[in-house]
Amino acid sequence: MRCVLLGQVLVLLWLSGAWAEVLVQPDFDAKKFSGLWYVVSMVSDCKVFLGKKDHLLMSSRTIRAMPGGNLSVHMEFPRADGCHQLDAEYLRVGSEGHFRVPALGYLDVRVADTDYDTFAVLYIYKELEGALSTMVQLYSRTQEASPQATKAFQDFYPTVGLPNDMMVMLPKSDVCSSAGKEAS
Ligand SMILES: *[C@@H]1O[C@H](CO)[C@@H](O)[C@H](O)[C@H]1NC(C)=O
């Protein structure tokens, strides 16, 4: 079952042309990647995302490296009606830094670039309601992205075909700040 599904995913990725082009951070270190990140900026050609991107707020990820290379990821999304929390496991695929997240419809996730201390650029190829899309997220250790982080993000997303008008810088919110941080 799992092999058949993975086979289909590989074919989809191959057909999309996305497969070979995106590299993973060399010598990716899941331990150094662990801890708290803010998702400060996103760009995606997903229609659902484009419909709501101007209302999205900065979310967070608390990442824990599991033995064997999977990541346990706690997410907090501030919304108008409160703080939404979600936990997902990022399943390692082959090399370190390369994952899939069945629970979120993420077929292919790659940590494309990171210095671990300030920023990370994540490439996500996903399926939502039958539609395939590409997303790039900028993770920052602080709520203000450094100029180097912003540059790494802006240099990367055009290489996977995403235009500037699909990009959003996410505003800060304190809806989630009081709850859940100690849960990590
Ligand atoms: C990652 O998690 C999956 C699902 O829980 C598990 O089947 C797999 O063995 C794990 N991978 C490693 C390398 O531990």
The ligand as a Gaussian input file, in Angstrom:
#p B3LYP/6-31G(d) Opt

LIG

0 1
 C        9.275000       7.692000      10.609000
 O        7.931000       7.527000      11.021000
 C        7.235000       6.514000      10.298000
 C        5.775000       6.565000      10.695000
 O        5.627000       6.664000      12.080000
 C        7.865000       5.185000      10.581000
 O        7.203000       4.171000       9.864000
 C        9.312000       5.246000      10.143000
 O        9.944000       4.052000      10.460000
 C       10.033000       6.404000      10.804000
 N       11.337000       6.528000      10.194000
 C       12.435000       6.373000      10.885000
 C       13.689000       6.470000      10.083000
 O       12.430000       6.196000      12.096000

